[in-house]
Structure formats: structure tokens, C-alpha cells
Amino acid sequence: MSVGHYENFPVGSLLLPRRMRRAVHVIYHFARHADDIADEGDAQPAQRLAALQALRDELARIEAGTAPQLPLMQDLARVIAAYQLPLAPFYDLLSAFSQDVEKTRYQDFAELVDYCRRSANPVGRLMLALYGERDPRSLAMSDGICTALQLINFWQDVAVDWQKGRVYIPQDDLAKFRVSEDQIARGDAGGVWPMLMDKEVKRALAMLEAGSPLALKLKGRLGWELRLIVLGGERILKKIHDARGDVFTQRPVLTSRDWLAIIWKALSARSGKNKRRRA
């Protein structure tokens, strides 16, 4: 399970309504392409920022009602028009990817959450818009889930991000627990590292639980998709907790056995809700 690079984006999932799949593919490719501009290859920062600005200019053309130049953006323009999608989430994604080029440390949790607001939350908001769900409470719960998923990705990928020169654990938390970046570089999960990671795990879990009622509120296939994603996030957090925060020895991932348990739990949750509704 990984959120930061969109491997968990529900591309073409059979759980999604057929009418949505093409639109989801197009949105995914926009996000994936922009993320790769910021993160992949050997381009210089100025080149990356210029390429992201070019996508921003294409969005401005769509907003102005003129035809974009890139085929990818032409496809996106058709999806935006067909579903009357808001443009703010796309601009937010580009803002986050531009920040990835220039920023590798976060001073406090609020700063990190602001990044998640632009890097993860837009995906959930776009999915809800495709589904026709625009209720403010649903959007808020979606934000909670998406931010939690992004945080989970950060916590499971501490070692991976270090190799890219990035640290997403807030600097003030590192200072509070007296954990140095040198300890991360060594892959050392000893000392007070488990206490630090326990704090970060609890933060992500609280956000995930706050947003989880949305997974039961949404009807149909999107509700099933979201239940699986939420339960998958919970299971990754449990793996990090059970490993006492040691994400260095082995990156926590979901196995086939985990998915069987997740599917069973998702079925049980829906069945329980239906029984309560009938009662």
C-alpha cells in the first residue's frame, strides 16, 4: 500500500462503477505524470519546476475555455467538462509536486498536514466529485482519510525517503524524542525510536478513524473500494506498531493473507450496518 506515488490510486478497479473508470484513468495519469516530473529522472530543479508550470498553464487554458496543447491535458479537459470537476484539486496537486522539488524537511506536524492537504486530499475530493458526492461533511471525512493514508505512506517509507534525501517525520518530534537523522541513516530502530513512531502511528490512526464513517456512508462500489482502503491503512499501521516502529528491517506491506482478512472485515462491517438499519 502506497499513497505518495499513487500505487494505491484505484485505477480501473473492478469495484468502481464502469462509467467512472475512464475518468479515473485520466486523472491518475495526470497525477502520475506530474509526480514523475517532480521525482523521477535526473532533471535539474529548475527544469522540473518549469515542466510543472507548463501543466499549470494548461490548467489555466482549460479554466479559460481554450483548448490545452498536450494530449494528456486534452483528455483531462474532456473529463473535467463531462463531470463538472473543480479545478482547485488539480492546482493543489501541482503545488504539492512543486514543493517536493524544493522542500525536504518539515518543521512541525501542521506543516506536514498542509502538504498532505495538497498532495493527497485532492485525490479523494476528485473521486467524490466523479461520484456526485459534494456534501461538506463527506469532503471533510475524505480529507481525513487521504491525509491519514499519506502519513501512513511516510511512516512505512522512512528508509526509502531517506535515500531520496527526504525526512517527513516532523523536525520538532525528532528533537522532542532526541532522535537524530543519523539514526535514520543507520536504520537504527533502537532507543526511543519505538516511542516516536508510536506517536506518529497514533496520529495517522486518529485521522483514519475520524474519516472512516464515509466508507459506510457511500453506497455502491465506491463505498466498497473505500472500505478496503481504510482497512488496509489500519492494517499497515498495526504492522508498524507490532514491529515497534522498525520499518528499516522490512517495509510493512499487505500480503494476500492480509487482503483476505480485510475483505472479510469489509463484508462484516457492511452487513452489520444493514442489520442496524433494518432494526
N, C-alpha and C positions, 0 to 999 in steps of 0.2 A: 504494500500500500504506500503510495507516494503521492503527495499533492503538489509539491513545489514545481515539479516538472510535468504535471498533467497526466501521469500514467494512470491516475485514478479517475480521470475525466470519463464519463460514461459514453464513450464513443461507440455508436452503433449497437449499444446494448439491446439484447432481445427483450429486456424488461421495459424499455422505453416504447411509447406509442410509435407506430410506424411513421406517422405523419411528422414526428419530431426528429427522426434520425438524420435526415439530410441536413437540417438546420444545425443540429448538434455537431455534425462532422465539420461543417463550415466554420462554426465558432471555435471549435477545437483547433483547426488548422491555423486560424488567425492567432490564437493564444500560443500555440506551439511554435509557430514561425517567429513571433515576436520574442518569445522566451529564448529561442536558439540564437537570435541576433544578440541578445544581452549576454548569453552564457557560453556559447559554443564557438569553436574555431580559435584562430589566433589574431583576429582583428584588433586594432587599437581602440581604446575607449572612445576617442573622437569619432571613429568610423561607426562604432556601434550606436552611439547617440545620434549620429546623422541618419542612420538607417531607421531607427525608431522614430525620429522626427518625420521621416518620409511617410511612415504609416500614419502618423498623427495628421499629416497634411491630407492624406487620402480620406481619413475620417471627416476632416473639415469639408472636403468636396462632397461627401455623402450628406453631411449636415446641410450644405448649401443647395442640395438638389442637383448637383452636377455629377457626371459620370467619373468614377475613380479610374486610374490608369492601370493598376495592377490587376491581373485576372483574379487573384485571391480576394482582393478588395471588391471587385465587381460581384463575385459570388456573395460576399458578406453584405453588400448593399441590397441585393435581392432578398436575402433573409431578413435584414432589418426592416425592409419595406413590407414584406409579407406578414411579419409578426408584430409590426409596430414596436420594435425593440428600442429601449432607451439607449442613447449613445454614451452616457456617463460611464457605465461599466467598462466600455472599451477604452475610453480615455484613462480610466483609473488603472487598467492593466498596463497600458503603455507607461504611465507614470511610475508604477512599481518596477517594471523592467528597466527603465532608465535609472532608477535608484540602485538597482542591482549592479549597474556598471560602476557606480561611484561610491557606494557605501557598503562596508564590510563588517561594521560593528554597530551595536545598538545599546545606547546608554541605559535605558530602563525598559520595563515591560510596556509602558504606554507607547513608547516609540516603536516597539516591535508590533504591537497591535495595530498601530496606524499603518504600518507596512502591510500587514495581513488584510486590512480593510480594503487596500487597493490591489493586492496580489491574489487574494483568494475569494473574498466576498463577492466580487463581480461575477464569478462563475455561477454561484448559487442564485444570484439575482437574475441572471440571464436565463437560467434554467426555469425559474419560476415564471418569468415573463413569457417564455415559449409555451408554458403550460397554462397561461392565462391567469395566474395567481398573483395578485397585486396588493393583497391585504398587508398593511403596515406591520402587523404582528407577525405574519408569516415571513416577511422580509427580515425582521429583526431576529427571528429564530434561525433563519437561513444564515444570517451573518454569524451567529454564534457557532453554528456547526462548521461553517467554512473556515473561520478563524481557528477553531479548535483543530481541524484537520491540518491546517498549515503548521500550527505549533507541533502537532504530533510528528509531522514530517521533519521538522527541525530537530526534535529530540531523538528520533531514530537515526538521523543522519549527521550527528555531531562530528563523527570521524570523517565522513565524506565531505562535509562542508569545510572542515579544517584543511583538507587537501586543496580546496579551491581558494583558500585564504580568507574564509568567512567564518565568523562566530555569531550565532544567533542567540545564544544564551545571553541575557542582558548583563552588561558590564557591572551594574551595581549588585546583581545577585552573585556574580563571581567574587566581587570584593567582599560582600557580606559573609560568604562562606569560606573566604580565603582560599579560593581555588584559582590557580594561575592558568594562563593559556599554555604554559609549558606542560602542565599536567595533561591537557587535552592533546598536545603534540605527542606526548609519550603514550597516549592511550591508557592512562592510569585511572582505573575506577576505584581506587582505594581512598582512604581517609574520609573526608566528609562529602566526597562526590555523591554517594547514595542519597544523602540528605538534600543536596542541591537538586538532584534530578527528581526526587520525590516532590519537592515544591513545584517544579515545572510540570510534572505529570498531573498533579492535583489542579493546577491552573487550567490545563487543557481539558481535563475531565469535567470540571465545573462548567466550562463553556459548552462542551458537547452535550452534557445533560440538560443545560438550560434550553438548548435548541432542539433536543430530541423529540418533544411532542409534535413537531412539524412532520416527522416521519409517519406518525399515525393520523395526523390531520389530513394529509394529502391522499386523495383517493387514486386508485388505479395503479398503473405500472410505475409511475414516478415515485409513489409512496413506497412501493417495494424496493426500488432502487435506493432510495434514501435510507430506508431501514437497514439495508445491508451495509451501506457506507458507514452509518453511525455505529452499528455493532462492530464493524471491522476496526473502526477507530478505537473503540473501547477495548478491544482485544489487544491491539498493539500497545496501548497504554499499560494494560495488565502485564504484558510480556516485559516491558521496560521495568515496571515495578518489581516483578518477580525476579528479574536479573539484577536487582539493586542498582539500576541505572547503568549497568555495564553494556553500553552499545558499541564498545570497541571490539570485544572478543567476537561478537556475532551480531550483525544488524538484525533487529527484530522484524520478521516478515510473517505474513499469513500463509499457512500451509493448507493443503487440501483438507486435512482434518479440522483445521480452524474454520474453513468455509462451511463444512458440513454442520458444525455447531452453530455457526452464525445463521445459516438458513433455517435451521430448526428453531432457533430463538426468535427469528423474524416471523416465522409462521405462528409460533405460540403467542407472540405479542399481538398480532392482528386478530387471532382467534379470541384472545382474552378481551380485546376491545369490543368485538362484535357481540360477545356474550353479555358484557356490561350494558351495551346499548339496548339489546333485547330486553334485559331485565328492567 
